[in-house]
Amino acid sequence: MQYKQYIPIIKALSDETRLKIVDMLSCGELCACKILEAFNITQPTLSYHMKILTGCGLVVGNRDGAWMHYSINETKSTELTQFLSTLVTEKSECICNDINLQQGA
């Protein structure tokens, strides 16, 4: 399993504001101005959060003139969901099997 590739996304989601932004975007594309209205933060602070969310690939930003519109990257979202599901599910190719073999279990 490729753990390293999910670290940036999991780190991005480790902030309450970013989790809320992702939740808002789950309903569809939003203009940055609409996201900003939902929080008591400045525009530069929102830009910082959006840079992290777009940087990890979970969110996609599209410029429309002076406005930025954001949406969930459905491909990355599906990959993350599958990874988390696999991570918490027993499977034959599990890291625990490697550990048990090393310990002689």
N, C-alpha and C positions, 0 to 999 in steps of 0.2 A: 504494500500500500504506500502511496506517495504522501507522506505526512507533511513534508516541507512546503509543498505548494499551497497548502491551506492555512499556513501560519499567518500570512498577511490579512486574509479575510477574517480569521478568528480574532486577530488583534484589533482589526477595524471594528468588529462587533463588540469589543469589550468595553465600549463607552455607551452610556445610557442615551445620550443625545443621538449618536449614530444609529443605535438600535431603533429609536423612535423614528428617525428619518427613513430607515429601511421599511419600517412598518407603514409609514405614510405612503411610500412609493409602491407598496404592495397593491395599492388600489389603482395605480396607473401613473402615468407621467405627470410631473408637477414642475411648475416654474419655481425657480429659486425664491422668488418673492413670496410665493404661497408657503413654502417651507419656512422661510424667515418669519412670517406672521405667526406661526405656531410656537415659536420659541422666544424666550427673552434673551436673545443674543444679538451681537452685531453682525453686519454683513461680512466683515473679515473673518469672524469666528465661524460663520456658516461656510465660507469658502475653504477654511482649514478642514472642516469635517468632510466637505464634499471632495476635497483633494484626496483625502485618505480613502473614502469609499470608492471613488473612481480609480484611484491608484491601484487598489487591490483587484479591480475588475468587477466588483459586485454591482456597481452602479455605472450607468453610461450617461454622459453629459452631452447635450447638443445645443449649440449656440443658435439662437434665432434673433438676429439683430443684436440689440443690447442685452437680451435676456438669455439666461441659461435654463434649459429644461432638462430634468433628470428623470431617469427611469431605471428599473431593475434590469440587470443583464440576465435574461432568462436562462441562457446557457450556463453561466457561472452559478446562478442560483440552484439550478437542477444538479450540477456537479457537487455543490456544497451539501445539498440535501442527501444525495446518494452517499457521499463520503461519511456524513454524520450517522446515517442509518447503518452503514457498514461498520463504522467504528464501534457502535454499541450493540452489535449483533454477533452472536457466536458464529464462527465460520471455520472451515478447515484450514485456511491459510491465515491463521491468526498469530500475532506476535506471542501470545501466551503459549502456543504450542512450541515455539522456539525456546522460550524460557524453560518450559517443563522438560524439554529434551536436554537442555544444558544442565539442569539440576538432577537429571537422572530419574525423573518421575515417570 
